[in-house]
Amino acid sequence: MARTARASRGHPWKHRVLDLGSTLLQRKYPLGAMSTYLDGLHMYADETGRQVQASHFCIHLRHDLHQCVIFDRNAPDARLIGIEYIISEERFRSLPEEEKRLWHSHHYEIKSGLLTAPGVPEIAEHAYFEDLVKTYGKTFHTWQYDLDDFPYGIPQLMMGFTEDGQAREELVRERDRRVGVSTPRNRERRADIPTPDVAPGANSWESGRVVQTTLRETDVER
């Protein structure tokens, strides 16, 4: 309740009372089921130099599907910035070719140590990432918080890193400091995780051509 009060500062009293009442009385099943916190970095599919921290809160919905909500950080007043779906390699290989262009692999994010599960014991984290290293993600950010302190614009397709030298070093260091992790140490601990072959069609940005969302005016069907 104290965290809700802090996050509600500056709101009208009637809104703050509703926030506090909701905290005490409402059961929020989808949020309660978000059992996994992962912290990583994303880049815009068509502007790979634009990179941001992404704090994921996920549920393993089915054996071949995770769903995650993404915030700019792990804090009571964090900004909701996007969503990510994570699927198995088998599911990814079954997708239509045009759909595959929206997805990125997780092999490098995990092997490099960029993707991390803060606070989880090393043994448990290692076992989790042994499975996740073979998965693929589709991510859209709804808030370009690297540009604006308000959710302007339309959702943007994001991608993940695939090799050394792509992630900005200062961003990695700042994320590590903020979250309390060490990307180099993560990398050392995961050296024994096998690196999977990336399925064709993923990481479309590497080809130099990528799809991205735009607004298009259209007639209303009635």
Long-range contacts (C-beta under 8 A, 24 or more apart in sequence): 3-76, 4-76, 6-76, 6-77, 7-76, 7-77, 30-59, 33-59, 34-58, 34-59, 34-68, 34-69, 35-59, 35-60, 36-60, 36-66, 36-117, 36-128, 37-74, 37-117, 37-118, 37-119, 38-68, 38-115, 38-116, 38-117, 39-74, 39-115, 39-116, 39-117, 39-118, 39-175, 39-179, 39-181, 40-109, 40-114, 40-115, 40-116, 40-160, 41-114, 41-161, 41-167, 41-171, 41-172, 41-175, 42-82, 42-139, 42-141, 42-158, 42-159, 42-160, 43-158, 43-159, 43-160, 43-161, 43-166, 43-167, 44-141, 44-156, 44-157, 44-158, 44-159, 45-156, 45-157, 45-158, 45-159, 45-204, 45-205, 45-210, 45-211, 45-212, 46-157, 46-205, 46-210, 46-212, 48-159, 48-166, 48-205, 49-168, 50-146, 51-146, 51-167, 51-168, 51-171, 52-81, 52-141, 52-145, 52-146, 52-171, 53-171, 53-174, 53-175, 53-178, 54-81, 54-82, 54-84, 54-139, 54-141, 54-158, 56-84, 58-84, 58-86, 63-88, 64-88, 64-90, 64-91, 65-91, 66-135, 70-139, 70-141, 72-143, 72-145, 73-178, 74-118, 74-179, 79-143, 79-145, 79-151, 80-142, 80-143, 81-141, 81-142, 81-143, 81-145, 82-139, 82-140, 82-141, 82-142, 82-143, 82-155, 82-158, 83-139, 83-140, 83-142, 84-137, 84-138, 84-139, 84-140, 85-137, 85-138, 85-139, 86-132, 86-135, 86-136, 86-137, 87-135, 87-136, 87-137, 87-138, 88-134, 88-135, 88-136, 89-134, 89-135, 89-136, 89-196, 89-199, 92-135, 92-136, 92-199, 92-201, 92-202, 93-199, 95-201, 97-201, 100-200, 100-201, 100-202, 100-204, 101-201, 101-204, 101-210, 101-211, 102-138, 102-157, 102-204, 102-211, 103-136, 103-137, 103-138, 103-201, 103-202, 104-136, 104-137, 104-138, 104-139, 104-158, 104-159, 104-160, 104-162, 104-202, 104-203, 105-136, 105-160, 105-162, 105-198, 105-199, 105-202, 105-203, 106-132, 106-133, 106-134, 106-135, 106-136, 106-137, 106-160, 107-133, 107-134, 107-162, 107-195, 107-196, 107-198, 108-160, 108-161, 108-162, 108-163, 109-160, 109-161, 110-190, 110-193, 111-187, 111-190, 111-193, 111-195, 112-161, 112-164, 112-167, 112-183, 112-186, 112-187, 113-182, 113-183, 113-184, 113-185, 113-186, 113-187, 113-188, 113-189, 113-190, 114-161, 114-167, 114-172, 114-183, 114-186, 116-179, 116-181, 116-183, 116-186, 118-179, 118-180, 118-181, 122-189, 126-189, 126-190, 126-193, 129-190, 129-193, 130-193, 133-193, 133-194, 133-195, 133-196, 134-196, 136-199, 136-202, 140-213, 154-213, 154-214, 154-215, 155-213, 156-212, 156-213, 157-210, 157-211, 157-212, 157-213, 159-203, 159-205, 159-210, 160-203, 162-198, 162-203, 162-206
